[in-house]
Amino acid sequence: MSDSKMEGFAGFPAGKLANTPVPNLFFTELLPSVDHLTELKVTLYLFWLIGRKQGALRYARLDELRQDERLLAGLESVEMAGEAALLDALERAVARGVLLHVQVSREGIAEEWYMVNSANGREVLARLQAGDLDLLTDIAEDVQLQSERPPIFVLYEQNIGMLTPMITEELREAERRFPRDWIADAFREAVVMNKRHWKYVLAILERWRVDGRRKLTSEREAPDGAETQLRRQVLDGFDDIVER
């Protein structure tokens, strides 16, 4: 079941970002009429996914969508599991006329394809119905949602502050040296101890690397002396940021 706690967003970083084209008609004609949040999420997802496909044949396979764990986690709710919510949203979007749906058979295996109801989508559907596509060679590469920014960047911005070129290089180096779950837990421990410094987070990681990781509970759950225990994990030479 997905966590109902809202996760913070660090904001869009400076510099040139990749964009997903969405027609203005989506906002002026479609958006006011969509009254189902999951349908809206899936519709926008299909614009993004199909927009990333290469070549003339652009579509999304149902199995491709089912395998996107990040998508399903974002659709899951108390009332409905992620895959069930996906199927419901696809059915709604097809009924609304935003998406096109067709079943094809490739090497004896039935596949469900979805396309945006655009000129390209209608062309693909027409060529399929006319038998003009070679289904063994015209294959669109699967695409899945992935975080476009390293998780350590997001952790830093959410818990410490704005990135600088110098700290960015240090974060990239730490991401190469330490497991991802260590990094997340080290940030968490720093926040618990109210020591929101990258130097402090790095000191915890270095101590875990040298002495082995010792996972602590949060300050609210920890017994008396937990703060002293955490401070002992910090390397010597960091007294400028850690009160002994």
BELGIRA-V932766 format. One record per backbone hydrogen bond with DSSP energy under -0.5 kcal/mol. NH is the residue of the N-H (numbers start at 1). CO is the residue of the C=O. Records with the same first field share a line. If there is no record, write none. Layout:
NH->CO / CO
This chain:
21->19
26->23
27->23 / 24
28->24
29->25
30->25
31->26
33->30
34->30 / 31
35->33
40->36
41->37
42->38
43->39
44->40
45->41
46->42
47->43
48->44
49->45
50->46
51->47
52->48 / 49
53->50
58->56
59->57
60->114
62->112
65->61
66->62
67->63
68->65
69->67
72->68
73->69
74->70
75->71 / 72
76->72
77->80
85->81
86->82
87->83
88->84
89->85
90->86
91->87
92->88
93->89
94->90
95->91
96->92
97->93 / 94
98->93
99->93
100->115
102->113
104->111
106->104 / 109
109->106
110->108
111->104
113->102 / 111
114->60
115->100
117->98
118->116
122->118
123->119
124->120
125->121
126->122
127->123
128->124
129->125
130->126
131->127 / 128
132->127
133->127
135->133
137->134
138->134
139->137
153->150
154->150
155->151
156->152
157->153
158->154
159->155
160->156
161->156
168->164
169->165
170->166
171->167
172->168
173->169
174->170
175->171
176->172
177->173
178->174
183->179
184->180
185->181
186->182
187->183
188->184
189->185
190->186
191->187
192->188
193->189
194->191
195->190
197->195
201->197
202->198
203->199
204->200
205->201
206->202
207->203
208->204
209->205
210->206
211->207
212->208
215->213
221->218
222->218
226->223
229->225
230->226
231->227
232->228
233->229 / 230
234->231
238->235
241->238
242->238
244->242
